């Protein structure tokens, strides 16, 4: 690995933005190998079938692009070869953008992901893993974004977007972006946010503070695996077509937190929604210290008038606009208090998932009462991923009924109480897999399809 001083010198020479922290444009091979280390791995994890080599047959720079080429060949006891590399640069918070065309081919598993520079909390997955984007070469319309944490191996946890049907194609160029602040991870494709994860919480029982383990320096990994636990194939008859089966990366760029966000007054993600709305109503109708009329939108008012019609993420995002405008104008020691429902934090300039709509976790019509009860009992008694205690307390009568005979419960009361538990769980862990509950629920999500612009067409 090159020295930090040499890396900084290289960045100063090639920087195209005053605020950029790291970039690789893949204009030449020498620049690439100064910024990335090619990994040679003979026995990869996840039952993958490739040998990662450093040969230019598998990893090369061509026409201003990094090219990762998977090959079917006998090499080092393996039947396939491919390429994997990690950046010599690590960062904490900010934006990473990768413009890439991912491989199309049965059994190919491309990934753009991040690992911690230092194992502060222990070995994998204790110190975390961030999968910005991974895909399957035989399902070229699907993508997934995931974080891993916990303790190997019985207490290995992950939170994922699940497979998202983008109605795009991964074998076209797209800009894959991760915005990372002390309180959230927001994933974008061609500029549109499609998934977010809150870091404004103690993620699981093995950590002590909010944001852990995703509060440390991480580096970037680019690779194409072959086979493994994530997908089926390839088989002896598989034929890949080139260059479609190759992973082409146009650039990697990392920007600092200050370039992508502003430090401003915002609603706390774990504040009580009714308390937030009470403070919003005061700011919008009952004070004359600041003009926040532009932020007091009809969507926000409708949300507060009927909290069940909007998600907590949407409410927090809209209320934050009111809080921020008020605090900016009054700007005193108490102007970002709002009865304890607000705090100053980094708010993304481009917005997050809450700004463009968030999903509603809804119970299927005529879902089986016993199944609803079972999922509600699991959420209230058996899981430690999200705090739904207040909703469970409000639904204690339903839980008591479920423990006796689910089919004798009042069905409307059952679905109302369970629905509140399920929505709270999803709001804290907003991913499609967080709104399944054994097949009882479905996600009404306006974020999909994504808007695909062929990677900004540049």
C-alpha positions as CSV (number, residue, x, y, z in Angstrom):
1,X,0.0,0.0,0.0
2,X,1.4,3.5,-0.9
3,X,2.1,6.0,1.8
4,X,-0.6,8.5,2.7
5,X,1.7,11.4,1.6
6,X,2.1,9.9,-1.9
7,X,-1.7,9.4,-2.2
8,X,-2.4,13.0,-1.2
9,X,0.1,14.2,-3.8
10,X,-1.6,12.2,-6.5
11,X,-5.0,13.6,-5.5
12,X,-3.8,17.1,-5.6
13,X,-2.5,16.7,-9.1
14,X,-5.7,15.1,-10.5
15,X,-8.5,16.7,-8.5
16,X,-11.3,18.1,-10.5
17,X,-13.4,19.5,-7.6
18,X,-12.1,21.7,-4.8
19,X,-13.9,19.5,-2.3
20,X,-13.1,16.1,-3.7
21,X,-11.4,13.7,-1.3
22,X,-10.5,10.9,-3.7
23,X,-10.9,10.1,-7.3
24,X,-9.8,7.6,-9.9
25,X,-10.8,8.3,-13.5
26,X,-8.9,5.2,-14.9
27,X,-7.1,7.3,-17.5
28,X,-4.0,5.1,-17.2
29,X,-2.9,1.9,-15.5
30,X,-0.2,3.6,-13.4
31,X,-2.7,5.9,-11.7
32,X,-5.0,3.0,-11.1
33,X,-2.5,0.8,-9.3
34,X,-1.4,3.8,-7.2
35,X,-4.9,4.3,-5.9
36,X,-6.0,0.6,-5.8
37,X,-4.5,-2.6,-4.7
38,X,-5.4,-5.6,-6.8
39,X,-6.1,-8.6,-4.5
40,X,-4.9,-12.1,-5.3
41,X,-7.2,-14.6,-3.6
42,X,-7.1,-18.3,-4.3
43,X,-9.9,-19.3,-1.9
44,X,-12.6,-16.6,-1.7
45,X,-15.5,-16.7,0.7
46,X,-19.2,-17.5,0.1
47,X,-18.4,-20.7,-1.9
48,X,-17.4,-18.6,-4.9
49,X,-15.7,-20.5,-7.7
50,X,-13.2,-18.0,-9.1
51,X,-9.5,-17.4,-8.5
52,X,-8.8,-13.7,-8.2
53,X,-5.6,-12.8,-10.1
54,X,-3.6,-9.6,-10.7
55,X,-3.2,-10.4,-14.4
56,X,-4.2,-7.9,-17.0
57,X,-6.3,-10.8,-18.5
58,X,-8.6,-10.2,-15.5
59,X,-7.9,-6.6,-14.4
60,X,-7.0,-3.9,-16.9
61,X,-7.4,-0.3,-17.8
62,X,-8.8,0.4,-21.3
63,X,-10.1,3.6,-22.9
64,X,-10.4,5.4,-19.6
65,X,-12.2,2.6,-17.8
66,X,-11.3,-0.1,-15.4
67,X,-12.2,-3.5,-16.9
68,X,-12.8,-6.6,-14.8
69,X,-13.0,-9.7,-17.0
70,X,-14.3,-13.1,-15.7
71,X,-12.9,-16.0,-17.6
72,X,-13.6,-19.7,-17.7
73,X,-10.2,-21.4,-17.5
74,X,-8.2,-23.8,-15.4
75,X,-6.1,-21.7,-13.0
76,X,-4.6,-22.6,-9.6
77,X,-7.0,-25.4,-9.1
78,X,-10.1,-23.3,-10.0
79,X,-12.2,-23.4,-13.1
80,X,-12.7,-19.7,-13.3
81,X,-10.7,-16.5,-12.8
82,X,-11.7,-12.9,-12.2
83,X,-10.6,-9.6,-10.6
84,X,-11.1,-7.8,-7.2
85,X,-9.4,-4.7,-5.9
86,X,-9.7,-2.3,-3.0
87,X,-8.9,1.4,-2.7
88,X,-5.9,2.6,-0.8
89,X,-8.0,5.4,0.4
90,X,-10.4,5.2,3.3
91,X,-12.9,7.8,4.5
92,X,-15.6,8.4,7.1
93,X,-18.8,10.1,6.0
94,X,-19.5,11.8,2.7
95,X,-20.5,10.6,-0.8
96,X,-19.0,8.0,-3.0
97,X,-20.0,7.8,-6.7
98,X,-19.2,5.0,-9.0
99,X,-20.2,5.1,-12.7
100,X,-20.2,1.5,-13.9
101,X,-21.6,-1.0,-16.4
102,X,-22.1,-4.3,-14.7
103,X,-21.7,-7.7,-16.3
104,X,-24.5,-9.6,-18.1
105,X,-24.0,-13.3,-17.8
106,X,-25.3,-16.4,-15.9
107,X,-23.5,-16.9,-12.6
108,X,-21.7,-13.5,-12.5
109,X,-21.9,-11.6,-9.2
110,X,-20.7,-8.0,-9.5
111,X,-20.4,-5.9,-6.4
112,X,-19.4,-2.3,-5.3
113,X,-19.0,-2.4,-1.6
114,X,-17.1,-1.1,1.5
115,X,-15.2,-2.6,4.4
116,X,-13.7,-1.0,7.5
117,X,-10.1,0.0,7.4
118,X,-9.7,-0.9,11.1
119,X,-11.4,-3.7,13.0
120,X,-12.4,-1.4,15.8
121,X,-15.3,-3.6,17.0
122,X,-13.8,-7.0,16.1
123,X,-13.6,-9.3,13.1
124,X,-16.2,-9.6,10.4
125,X,-19.1,-8.7,10.7
126,X,-18.6,-6.9,14.0
127,X,-16.9,-3.9,12.4
128,X,-19.5,-3.7,9.6
129,X,-19.8,-4.1,5.8
130,X,-21.7,-1.8,3.4
131,X,-22.8,-3.3,0.1
132,X,-23.6,-0.2,-2.0
133,X,-24.7,-2.3,-4.9
134,X,-24.6,-6.0,-5.8
135,X,-26.4,-7.8,-8.6
136,X,-26.8,-11.1,-10.5
137,X,-25.7,-11.4,-14.1
138,X,-28.8,-13.4,-14.9
139,X,-31.2,-10.9,-13.4
140,X,-30.0,-7.7,-15.0
141,X,-32.9,-5.6,-13.9
142,X,-32.4,-6.2,-10.2
143,X,-30.1,-4.6,-7.7
144,X,-29.7,-4.8,-3.9
145,X,-28.1,-2.7,-1.2
146,X,-27.2,-4.1,2.2
147,X,-25.4,-3.6,5.5
148,X,-23.9,-6.4,7.6
149,X,-23.1,-6.3,11.3
150,X,-23.2,-8.4,14.4
151,X,-21.0,-11.3,15.6
152,X,-20.0,-14.3,13.4
153,X,-21.7,-16.5,12.9
154,X,-24.9,-17.2,14.8
155,X,-25.4,-13.4,15.5
156,X,-24.6,-12.2,12.0
157,X,-27.3,-9.7,11.0
158,X,-28.1,-7.8,7.8
159,X,-30.5,-5.1,6.7
160,X,-31.2,-5.0,2.9
161,X,-33.3,-3.3,0.3
162,X,-33.9,-6.8,-1.0
163,X,-34.0,-7.4,-4.7
164,X,-35.3,-4.2,-6.3
165,X,-36.7,-4.4,-9.9
166,X,-35.4,-1.2,-11.2
167,X,-36.9,-1.6,-14.7
168,X,-33.5,-0.7,-15.9
169,X,-30.6,-2.9,-17.0
170,X,-27.4,-3.2,-15.0
171,X,-25.4,-3.8,-18.2
172,X,-25.9,-0.2,-19.1
173,X,-23.9,2.6,-17.4
174,X,-25.4,3.9,-14.2
175,X,-24.0,6.1,-11.4
176,X,-24.3,4.2,-8.1
177,X,-24.1,6.6,-5.1
178,X,-23.9,6.2,-1.4
179,X,-24.5,9.3,0.8
180,X,-23.2,8.5,4.3
181,X,-23.8,10.8,7.3
182,X,-23.5,10.2,11.0
183,X,-27.3,9.5,11.1
184,X,-28.1,7.7,7.8
185,X,-27.1,5.9,4.6
186,X,-28.9,6.9,1.5
187,X,-28.5,4.9,-1.8
188,X,-29.1,6.5,-5.2
189,X,-29.1,5.3,-8.8
190,X,-28.6,7.9,-11.4
191,X,-29.4,10.6,-8.8
192,X,-32.6,9.1,-7.5
193,X,-32.7,7.9,-3.9
194,X,-34.3,4.5,-3.6
195,X,-33.3,3.2,-0.2
196,X,-32.1,4.5,3.1
197,X,-31.0,3.1,6.5
198,X,-31.0,5.0,9.7
199,X,-27.8,5.2,11.8
200,X,-29.5,7.3,14.3
201,X,-30.0,4.3,16.6
202,X,-28.1,1.7,18.5
203,X,-28.2,-0.9,15.7
204,X,-28.1,-4.0,17.8
205,X,-27.4,-5.3,21.2
206,X,-23.7,-5.8,20.7
207,X,-23.1,-2.1,20.2
208,X,-23.1,0.7,22.7
209,X,-23.6,3.9,20.8
210,X,-25.8,5.1,17.9
211,X,-24.2,4.6,14.5
212,X,-21.8,1.8,15.5
213,X,-20.2,0.1,13.7
214,X,-20.7,2.5,10.8
215,X,-18.8,5.4,12.5
216,X,-15.3,4.4,11.3
217,X,-13.2,4.7,8.2
218,X,-14.1,2.4,5.3
219,X,-12.5,1.7,1.9
220,X,-14.0,0.7,-1.4
221,X,-14.0,-2.7,-3.1
222,X,-14.8,-3.5,-6.7
223,X,-15.1,-7.1,-8.0
224,X,-16.9,-9.6,-10.0
225,X,-17.4,-13.0,-8.3
226,X,-18.4,-16.2,-10.1
227,X,-21.0,-18.5,-8.5
228,X,-21.4,-18.7,-4.8
229,X,-24.1,-18.5,-2.2
230,X,-25.8,-15.4,-3.7
231,X,-26.8,-16.9,-7.0
232,X,-27.1,-20.0,-9.1
233,X,-24.6,-21.0,-11.8
234,X,-22.5,-21.0,-13.8
235,X,-22.6,-24.5,-15.2
236,X,-20.4,-26.4,-17.7
237,X,-22.5,-25.2,-20.6
238,X,-22.5,-21.5,-19.7
239,X,-21.1,-19.2,-22.4
240,X,-20.4,-15.6,-21.7
241,X,-20.3,-13.0,-24.4
242,X,-17.7,-10.2,-24.3
243,X,-17.6,-7.3,-23.5
244,X,-21.2,-7.8,-22.1
245,X,-19.8,-10.1,-19.4
246,X,-17.2,-7.6,-18.2
247,X,-17.5,-5.0,-15.5
248,X,-16.6,-1.6,-16.8
249,X,-16.0,1.3,-14.3
250,X,-15.7,4.8,-15.6
251,X,-14.8,6.6,-12.4
252,X,-14.8,6.5,-8.6
253,X,-15.2,9.8,-6.8
254,X,-15.5,10.5,-3.0
255,X,-16.8,13.9,-1.7
256,X,-16.7,15.2,1.9
257,X,-19.7,15.3,4.1
258,X,-19.7,19.1,4.0
259,X,-20.1,19.1,0.2
260,X,-23.3,17.0,0.2
261,X,-25.1,18.2,3.4
262,X,-25.7,21.2,5.6
263,X,-25.5,21.2,9.4
264,X,-29.0,22.4,10.4
265,X,-31.8,21.9,12.8
266,X,-33.8,18.7,12.0
267,X,-36.5,16.6,13.6
268,X,-35.2,13.6,15.5
269,X,-36.0,10.3,13.8
270,X,-37.0,8.7,17.1
271,X,-39.2,11.5,18.3
272,X,-42.9,10.9,18.9
273,X,-44.8,11.8,15.7
274,X,-47.6,13.5,17.6
275,X,-45.1,15.6,19.5
276,X,-43.5,16.6,16.2
277,X,-46.8,17.6,14.7
278,X,-47.6,19.6,17.8
279,X,-44.5,21.6,17.4
280,X,-45.1,21.9,13.6
281,X,-48.5,23.4,14.3
282,X,-47.0,25.9,16.7
283,X,-44.3,26.9,14.3
284,X,-46.8,27.2,11.4
285,X,-49.7,28.9,13.1
286,X,-48.9,30.2,16.6
287,X,-45.6,32.0,16.5
288,X,-44.4,35.3,14.9
289,X,-40.6,34.9,15.4
290,X,-39.9,33.5,11.9
291,X,-41.6,33.1,8.6
292,X,-41.9,29.3,7.8
293,X,-44.9,29.5,5.6
294,X,-43.1,28.1,2.6
295,X,-42.2,25.0,4.6
296,X,-45.7,24.5,6.0
297,X,-46.9,22.5,3.0
298,X,-50.2,20.9,2.5
299,X,-48.5,17.5,2.5
300,X,-47.1,18.1,5.9
301,X,-50.4,19.3,7.3
302,X,-52.3,16.4,5.8
303,X,-49.7,14.0,7.3
304,X,-50.1,15.5,10.8
305,X,-53.9,15.5,10.5
306,X,-53.8,11.8,9.7
307,X,-50.6,10.2,10.9
308,X,-51.6,6.8,9.6
309,X,-51.5,8.1,6.0
310,X,-47.7,8.9,5.9
311,X,-44.6,7.2,7.2
312,X,-42.5,8.5,10.1
313,X,-39.6,9.0,7.6
314,X,-41.8,11.4,5.5
315,X,-43.0,13.3,8.5
316,X,-39.5,13.7,9.9
317,X,-38.2,14.9,6.5
318,X,-41.0,17.5,6.1
319,X,-40.9,18.7,9.7
320,X,-37.1,19.1,9.4
321,X,-37.7,21.8,6.7
322,X,-39.9,23.7,9.2
323,X,-37.5,23.3,12.0
324,X,-34.5,24.3,9.9
325,X,-36.1,27.4,8.5
326,X,-37.2,28.6,12.0
327,X,-33.8,27.9,13.5
328,X,-31.9,29.7,10.7
329,X,-34.0,32.9,11.2
330,X,-34.1,32.9,15.0
331,X,-30.7,31.4,15.6
332,X,-30.4,31.4,19.4
333,X,-29.7,28.8,22.1
334,X,-33.2,27.4,22.1
335,X,-34.3,27.8,18.5
336,X,-33.5,24.2,17.7
337,X,-35.3,22.6,20.7
338,X,-38.9,22.2,19.8
339,X,-39.8,20.4,23.0
340,X,-36.9,18.0,22.6
341,X,-38.0,16.7,19.2
342,X,-35.2,18.4,17.3
343,X,-31.4,18.6,17.1
344,X,-28.8,20.0,14.8
345,X,-27.4,17.4,12.5
346,X,-26.3,16.9,8.9
347,X,-29.2,17.1,6.4
348,X,-28.5,16.0,2.8
349,X,-28.7,18.8,0.2
350,X,-30.2,16.4,-2.4
351,X,-32.8,15.1,0.0
352,X,-33.3,11.5,1.1
353,X,-35.9,8.8,0.5
354,X,-38.4,10.7,2.8
355,X,-38.4,13.6,0.4
356,X,-39.5,11.6,-2.6
357,X,-41.9,9.3,-0.9
358,X,-41.6,6.3,1.4
359,X,-43.4,3.0,1.5
360,X,-46.4,2.0,3.5
361,X,-46.3,-1.4,5.1
362,X,-49.9,-2.7,4.6
363,X,-51.6,-5.9,5.7
364,X,-53.2,-7.9,2.9
365,X,-56.9,-7.9,2.8
366,X,-58.3,-11.0,4.4
367,X,-55.0,-12.0,5.8
368,X,-55.2,-15.0,8.2
369,X,-55.8,-13.8,11.8
370,X,-53.5,-16.4,13.2
371,X,-50.7,-15.4,10.9
372,X,-51.2,-11.7,11.8
373,X,-51.1,-12.6,15.5
374,X,-47.9,-14.7,15.0
375,X,-46.1,-11.8,13.2
376,X,-47.3,-9.3,15.8
377,X,-46.1,-11.5,18.7
378,X,-42.7,-11.9,17.0
379,X,-42.3,-8.2,16.5
380,X,-43.3,-7.4,20.1
381,X,-41.6,-10.3,22.0
382,X,-38.9,-12.0,19.9
383,X,-36.9,-9.5,17.9
384,X,-34.4,-6.8,18.8
385,X,-34.0,-5.0,15.5
386,X,-36.5,-2.2,16.1
387,X,-38.2,-0.6,19.2
388,X,-41.9,-1.1,18.7
389,X,-42.7,-1.2,22.5
390,X,-45.1,1.8,22.4
391,X,-47.1,0.2,19.6
392,X,-47.1,-3.1,21.4
393,X,-48.3,-1.5,24.6
394,X,-51.1,0.3,22.8
395,X,-52.1,-3.1,21.3
396,X,-51.8,-5.1,24.6
397,X,-55.5,-6.1,24.3
398,X,-54.8,-7.6,20.9
399,X,-51.7,-9.4,22.1
400,X,-53.8,-10.9,24.9
401,X,-56.4,-12.0,22.5
402,X,-53.8,-13.4,20.2
403,X,-52.4,-15.5,23.1
404,X,-55.9,-17.0,23.6
405,X,-57.6,-17.5,20.3
406,X,-56.6,-15.4,17.3
407,X,-59.9,-16.2,15.5
408,X,-62.0,-14.7,18.3
409,X,-60.2,-11.3,18.0
410,X,-62.1,-8.4,16.5
411,X,-60.5,-8.4,13.1
412,X,-60.5,-4.7,12.5
413,X,-59.0,-4.1,15.9
414,X,-56.4,-6.8,15.2
415,X,-55.4,-5.3,11.9
416,X,-55.3,-1.8,13.3
417,X,-53.0,-2.7,16.2
418,X,-50.8,-5.1,14.2
419,X,-50.6,-2.6,11.4
420,X,-49.2,0.1,13.7
421,X,-46.6,-2.4,15.0
422,X,-45.6,-3.4,11.4
423,X,-45.4,0.2,10.2
424,X,-43.3,1.3,13.1
425,X,-40.9,-1.6,12.5
426,X,-40.7,-0.8,8.8
427,X,-40.1,3.0,9.5
428,X,-37.1,2.1,11.6
429,X,-35.8,-0.5,9.1
430,X,-37.1,0.8,5.8
431,X,-36.5,-2.1,3.4
432,X,-38.8,-4.5,1.5
433,X,-37.7,-7.4,3.6
434,X,-38.8,-5.4,6.7
435,X,-42.4,-5.4,5.4
436,X,-42.9,-9.1,4.9
437,X,-43.9,-10.5,8.3
438,X,-44.3,-14.1,7.0
439,X,-46.2,-13.0,4.0
440,X,-48.8,-11.1,6.0
441,X,-47.9,-7.7,4.6
442,X,-46.9,-5.9,1.4
443,X,-45.0,-2.7,0.7
444,X,-46.7,0.0,-1.2
445,X,-43.6,1.8,-2.5
446,X,-43.7,4.7,-5.0
447,X,-39.9,4.8,-5.3
448,X,-39.9,2.1,-7.9
449,X,-39.4,2.2,-10.9
450,X,-36.2,4.2,-10.7
451,X,-35.5,6.9,-13.2
452,X,-32.6,5.6,-15.3
453,X,-30.5,8.1,-17.2
454,X,-27.7,5.8,-18.5
455,X,-25.4,7.2,-15.7
456,X,-26.2,10.8,-16.4
457,X,-25.3,10.1,-20.1
458,X,-21.7,11.3,-19.7
